[in-house]
Amino acid sequence: MTVRVPAKVNLQLSVGPIRDDGFHDLVNVFHAVSLFDEVTASESDRVEVVCDHADVPLGDDNLAVRAAHALAPGRGVRLEIVKNIPIAGGMAGGSADAAAALVACNALWNLGRTTEELMEIGGTLGSDVPFALLGGTAVGTGKGEHLTPVETSGVYHWVFALADGGLSTPKVYGECDRIREATGEQVVWPTLSESLTKALADGNAEALGASLVNDLQPAAIMLRRSLHRTLDEGRELGALGALVSGSGPTCAFLAESEMHARELVVSLRGSGVCRDAVTAHGPVPGAAIV
């Protein structure tokens, strides 16, 4: 049973004050894009995972393993993960694999769980897992797990500049808090951007590019100074918008068209500001059996 699941880019990531539980309230506009992992589930007497990428953990700290345990404790499954989503790149690759494991195991074991039930289980694993099941474009509130679809017109063409290594999401949030404390920034309750939602509804790529925002971007750049140069290079090459994706270090560039995206990839690859660059489009559906 093979399931394909998309990466995400955050079109808006607004981070509120720290909550009593140590998390932050967010307004998080997710957008699913056509970089896909595949997870294949097959019968086994225990939960095990294999992957084509050496940096993916294979034990109980793998979210796909935890997803299988959460769905049906005591059942065994072999999960084979084929990675295309950057690891620790701010595009929710681990959460995507967990979502794919939920869908694949649900089908393999004939459990009959609905998408809503799988999303509820996914929310206990991580705040990005429910969106990987839903796909499309949606605003997430709370820790990001409470989702509302966003009206979207047209197709958007993206370029993702991939970095060497990853960034720890907890460290990026911690650096965000440190910067805010050091600068005395007044942290306000996050709200959904009206200009961004209007751009999405209108299918206006230029307006969308101007509305992209990520409150974690200064922290990610502080931890990985080279990202500043990567973002500047993409802007100079004519990207409509540029931002760090999630907690980074992947940088996302909104292109004018599919052809412009291909041109951006060639230029970024030759510029030396990233390990590699790839194109994608969005929005795309969430985790689905193939």
Steps between C-alpha positions, in 0.01 A plus 500: 500500500679815375402854594636821347510808723600862426734748660370832626612859487374757751357804322441670834656388827409748772624406846322621812614512863621190683214303654495337842577163335817637341355516148397811304163590357537520123328619189650266246390502135605163359536440126561147370752477214605231253805367679391155612615226731364148454432258784428134427345286773521122493430219745750435779494353849640824643513870413815566300610772260753513217597809302712594202650794692762435768398801715149372568468341847380140494389457861210619713601865447387465136156660472381235254577229756316696767206542264470124452510441875242774560261365236492139623723416798643151480469463122808445287592665170802560280519861384724580204558874457626657178608857573472801270400757764806663661588360844484761781442755223189677628268318259348249746653187347480300823139603556420412139638149552289461814190600305586256223554223755156566650330474160704196391452305823131587516457344155737206557327402822147575369426717803253729323606817682370820342725786397368700796594218737846472346544878534409478869762229554749696292454806719632302797820428306582851381331822398593460129365144462130590454582736214703233319181293503282791381724666239399797287529835679376547856546723801609326818442654842586393855832319452403474132287188536155666475448530125264703282531474119584826323341599168767483233493571125753394243833318523811647659850415382775469760873452520656354813866563573630205702773547759767268635380355830187600688379725779339385823146635529520534884830690468350739245201571724738547792708746300183685399410539869856611583500768228163632613612520862831664408334764281204561731259417217137517603359163394143535379230240448534370142229566243437375149633729225214647297730592212627142479156339504375747236799424278431127529129544424579721199779276371732802504854365522662845515283605795562165670875546465476840667295354789723206598614521863684277747563617856762224540710630211723737705577217743579255220731755337671567834573128534596460132637834372540371145120501457508879468713470187275226359187712544667807349616298198149373430354850524766637265410225252143630487309284748159649584552406862767338715500357849644228719262204501381430855796465733739468204754468361319444168428831325184536290465726196173573323547517123296680235443183296620145446763625255619765744529232769723289274716804428529575873615145569778521241618837633489398867689179431772700329518770767653290777246617759337159553571128477232452235177655375177334388168608353154416629144624465208533734253451638486119479292241691609343826606141568343258252531135402674448164 
